[in-house]
Amino acid sequence: MLVVLVHLLFYSCVLSKVYKLQLTHKAKHIHQHKHHKRQNSASLINAQDFDFYVNVTVGNGQVFSLIVDTGSSDMFVRGPGCVSNSGDNSCECDNMLPNPTACVLNTFDSSLSNLSQTAYVQYGSANVNFNIFSGPVLFDGFQITNFPFGSAYQISGLGNSGDGILGLGFNSISRVAWATGKDASIFDALGLTGRQQIFGTYLSNFDFQHFVNDVVGGEITIGGIDNTKFTGPITYVPLISESYWKFNISTLTFSFGGSQPLYLGSSGGGNAISDTGTGQIYLDNSLADRVNSFLGGVYSNVYGSYVVDCKWQNSKIPMIFTLYGVKYSLSSSSYIIPYNGVCLSGISRNGADGHTAFSNFGQVWGRSYYTIYDKFNGRIGFAKAV
């Protein structure tokens, strides 16, 4: 995952009230981890193009900044007595968050109930163990009265970015839902039905030259989409299943600077997921190597990514991805990531063994394309972000 703060803004065209949850920017380190009838929007926090956060109030006024993650389906916060492996800071509080937060859940909060259940979730190479609680969860005026979530007692491999994760995937892959039989997805917990089983994500680019804290970095609209955040047509691809937001990429090709198209459709077994909780676009290793050869990229185990010449950032040469005959263009300012004095490619390797169960379209894609997660119609849509 990459790190970025955002605002969660509950936007409505069918209700008179608009619910807004503000997020902010922060700088951070790179890591990979690698849901009534109303429409709501929430601003996101952009933390240097690496993670997007939303502030969530749990119980009696406990505020946590949670990574917004469409690649998982559970909500957890850091719990008391949390432990990590030696040399791992995943259980340490994140002192770079711009607003004071609870950081660690007060499990003695009278509004919370301990469900006496535990669960384990794996996020790529990271993992979390948590006790399951239930209680009120508030998104700046928008409240779920009895939402099940985790209080983590063991976290490894996530780093100390934020105070936990807010998963926006399906109930079918939620460990909380499996353990408790309760609705653990935002969709189901809100009782959204029919065409309102939809949300859109807008992930802004980070302004590295004019970085300041407390700047809106994006938006999530739940129960509808925000037409002001994209331009041009929406193109849709069908979902493969109601688990991850997964779609078929068997026709995917790549070209750069007038090059002949390179076939990428075999990556991830021909499937990919859309994941706001992951920073880059991850492909099978051999294909990631070939894509980055156009940039002269050298893979670095230190960064877990390809280091490239920073000249590419201002090259204005687009990367063109073609899927089912539709061309999607990523600008150089989107696929080149300045970081600690070097520049990294937005395309990276996905698996330690060279292969993975699916490819991953992370924030590098999501900052260029407004993404629509449409459960009702079983599809995912992309439109050029403004």
Protein Blocks (a to p, Z undefined) as FASTA:
>chain_A
ZZdddddddddfkbmbdcdddddddddddddddeijcddddddddehhlaccddddehjh
iacdddddfkbcbdcdddehiacdehiaklpccfkbfbdcekiacfkbmkbccehiacdd
dehjbccddddddddddeehiacfbdcddddfbdehkajghjbdcdfbdfklmmklmmno
pafbfklmnopahjllccddddddddfklgcehiafbdcdehiacfklpgcjddddddfb
dcbdcddfklgccdeehiacddfklgghlpacddfkbfbdcddfklmmmmmmmnopacdf
klopacddfklmmnopacdddeehiacdddfklmpcceehiacdfbdcfbfnopafbdcd
dfklmmmpccdddfknopadddddZZ
